[in-house]
Amino acid sequence: MQGKKQYSEQLFKSFQLSQRIPEDNFYRRLKDLLNLQWLYKETRQYYGSEGQQSIDPVVFFKLILIGYLENLGSDRRIMNSVSMRMDMLYFIGYDIDESLPWHSTLSRTRQLYGEDLFKQLFRQVLKQCIDKGMLSGRRQAMDSAPVKANASMDSLQQKELLQDGDAYTEELITNQEAPLPKVSPARKKATEQHHRWKARAYKEMPGGKNDRSKFVSNHTHFSTTDADARISVKPGKPRQLNYLAQVSVDTASHVITQIQSDYASKRDSQCLPSLLENTISNLQENGLQLEEVLADTGFSSGEALQALEDHNIEGYIPNFGQYKATREGFSYDKENDRYTCSRGIHLPFKKLTTTSLGYQMKVYRSSAKDCGQCPLRSKCIGKSKFKKIDDSVDKPLYDRMHLRLQTQKAKRMKKLRSSTVEPVIGTLSSFLAMRRVNTRGKIQSNKCMLMAAIAYNLKKLLKFIHPKVQVSIQTISRAAKLLKNVFVQWYYSLLSHLKIYGHGI
C-alpha cells in the first residue's frame, strides 16, 4: 500500500538540540575544541554599566567565524544561514526557538572591538596548532594576494592639488600673517609628477570636451567610499580598488603563522620587514625559531634582504630582473671600489643617485679622455662620451642571494614555496570568503583577513592526526593487508586441495 505523509506543524513537546547533532559533526567538534571564555575579560573595557545588553562576545566571534567557514560574504547571509542550521545554532549556544541578533549588530560590534582582540584570537588558535605538534616553525613561505575592497571604481574622485607647491605658495602670499616657506626640491618634484599623472588621466578630447580616460592612478585619484583602498591591477584583469593580504605559511604543516592587511599600492618588498617581524614574534611566543624564508621575486629589495640578515635568517628570494651578477667585459675591484674594462680602463665610483622608484644607485664612470680613442667605443658606449655603470648600493646582498640560488636546495625551495603558500591563498580566496572584504578601512580589512586565517587554521587543526598516531595507523593498515594476502592464499590453496580430493573420490 502506498504511503502518503501528511505534514502538520506542531509545538515541540520534548526536544533537545544537543541530541540532534551527530557526534562527528564539524560544529559540534569545533565547539568542544574552541574555548573563548577569555573574551569576556578582554572585551569588558568596551562596555558601560548601564543600558541594554549587547551581543555576547563569544557569540559574536562564533557568528563571524561561521561566515568564513561557510564562505558567506555578508552579515545578513550569516544570520540567514545560522537560523536554518541546527548544528550552527548548537555551536553558538542558541536554542531552536530563540531569536538571533540582528545582522547589523555584527557590523557595529566588529567596528567596536579593537584590532588587537582579533590578533589575540589568531595567536590563541595558532598556539593550539603548535601545542598539537603541527608546526616546525623553522621554514616559512611568504606571498601576497590582492583582496577586493568594499568600494567601487565609480567612487573615485580626482585629488585636489591644494598641496602643490605653486598653489600653496600663492595662498601664503595672499595671507600676509603667515611666513612664506620654501618649497623643497622633493616636494616640487612630487608636484610635477602629480601633474604628469593628472595629464594622462584627463586628456583634452577633440571638440574641447574633457573626457576621463580609462587610466586612473593612486597619484591622481582617491576613493570617497574607502580612503584606504588603493587602485591596483594584475595582468589580464581590470583595475579595481584593493587591499593587499600578506601571508606567511609554515611549510611543514601549511598552517598560517601570520596574515596582515596592507595598502595595495605598496610593493611586496616594502611589506616583508613588517611581515617578518610579526611572524618571528608569533613563533617565538611559542618557543619556535624561524630559520628560512621562501618568497618570490616581488619580495626582492635591499631593505628586505637586509631585514633577513639582521635576523640571521636564510632567504631564498630570486633577485629582481634588473640585477646583474657580472658585467660583460668588466671586472669589479672591491678593494678600490671600481670597475675595470678589458683594456685596463678604470671606472671609479663617482656618486650616489636615487631612481624614480626610490632605489639608491652607485654610479661608476670612466673619463671621456680614456674612452675617446678606444677601438671598441662604438660597440661599448655608442654615441656617449664615457662609459657608465649603475649598481645598487645593496649589490653585496643581491650577490650573496644569487650564489645561494645556484644550489640544488634553492631549486627544491622554489617548488616547495609554490606548492605551499599559493594553495593556501587560493583556499582563502575561493572557500573562506577572503576574495572581498565587507568592511571599509585598513584596520577593518585586517580584522577580516585575520578571521579568514583563523577559520583556515581551525579546519587544519580539526583534521590533524598526530604523526605518531598516523604512523601507527599506517603500520596497522600494512599488517592488515599482509594478513589479507596470507588468508587469500590459504583460501585458494584449500579450495584447490578440496577440488583435487573430490576428483579422486
N, C-alpha and C positions, 0 to 999 in steps of 0.2 A: 504494500500500500504506500502510495506516495505521501511523503510528509510535507507539511507546509508550516513554516514558522510564523507565528503571529507576534509582532512586536508591540509591547505596551510598556510605556515608561513608568517606572515605579520608584518610590523612595527607597534608599538603601536601608535595610534593617540591621545588617551586620556586615561591615566592610572594613578591612584593614589594608591600607596601601602597601605596607611592607610585605604582606603575604602574596601580593600580586606581582611583585618584582622578582624575577629569577635571580638565583644566587650568582650566576655568571654574567649578569647584566653589566654593561660598561659603567653606567652611572651609579649603580649600587657599589661596585668595586671602587670607583673613584671617591664616593662618599666615605668609605672606610679608610682610604689612603690619605685624603686631603684633610688636614687639621688646620682650620682657620680661626680658632678661638682667640689667637693673639691679636686679631684685628680689632677686637673691642677696645683693648687698651690703646692701640695705636691711633684709632680714629676718634677717641674721646675729645681731643682738642678741637675738633671741627664742629662740635655741638654745644648748645647752651643748656640751661637747666629748665627752661620754660618752653611752652609751645607744643605743637603736635609732634608725635613720634615720627621719626624719619624711617626710611627703609633700613632694615638690618644690614650692617656692613658685610656680614658673611653671605647673606642672600644676594646682595648687590654683586659681589665678586663672582659668585657662582653663576648668576644670570649672564654676566658679561662673558664668563668662561664658556658657557653653553653656546653663546653666539659665535665664538671662534671654533669650537669643536664641531659645530654643525654648519659652518661656513655661511652664517647668516650676516648679511651686510648692514642691517639696520636694527635699532632697538625695538621698533614696532614688530618686526618679524620674530625677534627673540620671544617677546611676550605671547604672540600668537602660537608659536611652536610649543612653548612650555605648557600653555593652557590645554593642549591636546595630547600631551605625553605624560603618562603616569610615572615613568622612570625619572623624568626630569623634575616632576613635582616632588617625588621622594628625595631626589638629590638636593633640592633647595629647602626641603623641610616644610612644604606646604601640603595640606590635605586636599582631597579632590574637590571639596565644596568650598574651599577658601578663595577669596578674591585676590588676584595677583596685583602687584603695584602697577601704576600707570606707566606706560613706556617712557614718557618724558622724564620720569624720576631717574631713570638710568643716566640720561644725558646730564641732568643737573648734578647728580652725585659724582659722576666722572669728573666734572669740572671742579667740584668742591674738594675732592681729595687731592693731595699733593703728589707730584711725580715720584717722590721718594718711597711712598707707600707701595706703588706698583713695582718699583725696583726691588723693594724688600721681599715682596711676594715672589718675584722671579728668582731671587737668591735662595729663598726657602725651598723652592721646588728643585733648583739646581743642587742644593745640599742633599736633598733626598736621593737624587740620582748618584751623587758622589758616594753617599753612605752605602748605597746598594752595590758599589763597586763597578759602576758602568763606565767611569771616565779614567783615562790615564793622565790627561792634562798636559802631557809633555809636548804634543804637537797639535796645532790649531790651523785650520784652513779658514781664510777670510775672503769675503766677497761682498758686493753691494747689489742692490736692486732698486729701481725706481718704483715708488708707490704713489698711485694717483691721489692727488689732493681733493678735498671736498670743495672744489671751485671750478668754474667753467672758464674757458678762454674768453668768453664774452664779457667776463668781469674785468678784463684788462683795461687799464687806463694809462694814458701817457703821463710820464713823470713831469712835474713842473720843475723848471730849471731855476728855481729861486736860489739854489745853492751855487750856481755857476759864478765864476769869477767876475764877469762883466756886470751882470745884474746886481750882484751883491755889492760891488764897488759903487755903482751908480746910486743904489739905495742909501749907502752910507754917506755919500757926498751930499745928498739932499738933507740928511739928518746931521746938522752941524754939531749936535751934542755928543755924538759918538765918535771915537777916534777912528781914523782911517787905517785899517790893517793892510799889510802887504799880502798879496796873493802868492802863495808858494808855487814853485815850478811844478810840483807834483799835482797840486790842485788844478793848476791851469791845464796840465796835460790830461787829467781826468775829464775836465770840462770839454776840451777839444774832442776827446774820444767820444764823449757822450753825444756831442753834436753830430759826429760822423755816423754813429749808430742811428740817431734820430733821422738823419737824411736818408738812410737806407730803408728805414721803416715807413716813412711818409714821403712819397715821391710826388712831384708835380706832374699830373697827367695832362694829355692834350686837351685843350679847351679851358684850361685854367682851373680845373677841379682837383681838389686834394683827394686822393684815394689811398686808403690804407692797404699796404701790400701784405702778402702772406708772411713776410718776415717780421717777426717781433722778437724782442730780446729783453733780458733782465736789465740791460743798461738803459732801456728806454721806457719800459712798461712795468706796472705792478698790478697785482690783483686787489680790487676793492673788497672782495669777499674774504680772502685769506691772505694777509700781507706777508706771511712767512712762506707761502708756496712760491716755487720758482719754476720758470719755464725750462724744460729740458726736452731732448729728443733723442731717440735711438734710431739707427739706420733702418729705413723701411717703415717707420711709424710716424704718425703726425706729432706735431708739437703739442704739449699739454703741460698743465701745472702739476708738479710732482713734489714729493719728498724723497729723500734718499735713505734707504734702510741699510745700515752697515751690520753685517752678521759675522760672528766668529763661531766655528763649529769644531768640536773635538773629533779628530779623525778616527779614533778607536771605537766610538760609540754613536757618532752622528748627533750627539746632544748639543744643543745651542748653549754656549757658555757666555755669550754677550750679544745683545742686539741694541741698537740705538738709532734714533732718527737724526738726520742732518739736512741741511739745505741742498736741494738738487743742483744748485749752481756750483757746488764745491767739487773738487776732484777727489778721487778715492785716496790719492797720496796725501792730501791735506787732512783726511779723516783718520788715517792709520795711527798716528801717535795717540789720539784720544781712545780709539778702539783698542789699541794695545794696552794702554794703562788700565782701562776698565776690565779687560779680560784677565790681566795679571792679578788685579785686585780680587776679582771673583774667585779665581783659583786659589790664591794664597790664603783666603779666608778659610779654606777647607784643606790646607796643607798640601796643595799640589803646586808643582813648579813648571812653568812654561819654558820650553827649550827651543822649539822650532815653530816657524810661521810659514805657511804656504799662501801665496796670493798671486794674482795675475799682473800683467804689465801696468794696468791702471794705478796700482799702488806704488809704482816705482818713482821715487824722487830722493833727492839728497836728504831732505828732512825726515822722510820715512825710514831710509836706510840708517841714518844716524840714530833714530829712536830705537831701532833694533839693536844696534851696537851698544848703546847706552845701557840697555837691559841685559846685555850678554846673550842675546837670542840669535840663533842661526836662521837666517831667512832664505827662502827660495822664491825670489820675485824676478821675473825676466826684466831686463833693463828696457827702458823706453826706446822707441825707434831711432831717435837722433843720436843715440850713444854709439861711439866708435871705439873699439878696443885698441886699434892701431891706425896710424895714418900712412897710407901707401907712399913710399919714397921718403919718409921722415922717421927719425928716431928721437925718442924723448930722453933728455938728460935730467934725471931727477935732482941731482946734486946742484946743478946750476939753474934749474927750472927753465929749460929752454928746449926748443926743437932744433934738429939739425937735418938738412936735406942731404940727398945722396952725393952732392957736390961739395959738401962741407960748409954750406952757408948756414949761419945760426939765425934762429927766430927767437929772440929773448922775450920774456914776459914784459908787456907794456902797461896794461891797465885792467881794471875790473869794469864790466858793464852789466846792465840789467835788461833782460829781454821784456817784451810786452806781456809775457805770462808771469813775470816776476822771478825768473831764474837768474842767478848770478853767474856770469861767464868770465873766464880769464882769456885775455886777448894776447896772442903771440904773433909778432910781426917782424918781417925782415925789412931791411932798408932798400929804398929804390935803387941806390947805387950798386948794391950787391946783385940785384936781380936784373939790372939794365942790360948787361952783356951775356946773360945766361942763354945757352943754346936751347934749353928746354922751356924758355919763357912762355912761348905761345901755348904750349901744352899744359903748363903748370898754372899760370896766372892769367892767361889770355890778354885782355887789354889793360889789366890793372898794372900799377907801377910797383907793387910789392905783394908778397905772399902773406896771407893772414890765416891763422888757425884759432878757432874758438873752442875752448874746453870748459866744461862745468867746473866750478870750484870744488864740487863733490866728486870729481872723477876718481879719486882713490877708492871711494865707497863703491862706485859702479864697477871699478876694475876687480875688486875683491868678490863682488857678486857674480861678475862674468866668469871668473875662474871656478867658482863653486858650481855654476850652472853647467859646466862642461863634464861633470861627473855622471856616472851611471845612476847614482842616488837621486840626482836632480831630475832625471827623466822619469824615475818612478814617482817622485814627489809631484810632478806635473799631472800625471794620470790620477794620483790619489786626490789631489785638490779638486779636479773636475768631477770626480766620482763621489765626493763628499759634500762640499758646500753647495754646489749647483743643484743637486736633487732636493736638498733641504729648502733652499729658496723657492724652488718650483712647488714644493708641497705647501709652503706658507702662502704663496700667491694663489694657488689653484684650489686648495682644500681647507685653508684655515683663515679665510676672509682678510688676507693682507694685500689683496690686489688694489684695494682702495680704502682709505681711512674715512670714517664718517664723522670726523671732528675737524676743528679748524685751529691752526696754530701748531708750532713745532713741538711744544711741550705736550699738547693733547695727542698729537700724532705719535709721539714716543710712547705714551701710555697704550695706544692701540697695538703698536709693534711688540711691546713687552707682553701684552696679554696673548697675542698670537704665538709668541715664543713659549710662553708658559703652557699653553694648550698643546703645543708640539711636544715639549719635554714630558708632560704628563702622559701622553699617549705612548711615548717611548718607555716611560717608567712602568706602565701597566703591562706592556708586552715583554718586559725584560725577564730573561731567565738567567740566573747566576751561572757563570762559566762552569763551576764545579758540577752543578746540577745538570747543565747541558751535556757535559762530558759523560755523566752517569747515564743519562737518557740515551745517548749515542751508544754507550757500551752495552746497555740492556737491549737496545734495538739490534745491534750486531749479533749478540748472543742468541736472541730470539730467531733471527734469520738463519743462523747456523743450525740451531735445533730443528727448525722447519725443514732445512735441506736434508738433515740426517733422517728425520721422520719420513720424508717423501721417498728417500732411497730405500729405507727399510720396508715401507709400504709396498713399493713396486717389486721389491725382492720377494716379499711374502706372496704377492699375487702370482708372480712367476713360479714360485715353488708349488703353490696350490694347483696351478694350471698343469704343471708337469705331473704332479701327483695324481690329479684327476684323470689325465690322459693315460697314465699307467694302469689305472683300475679298468 
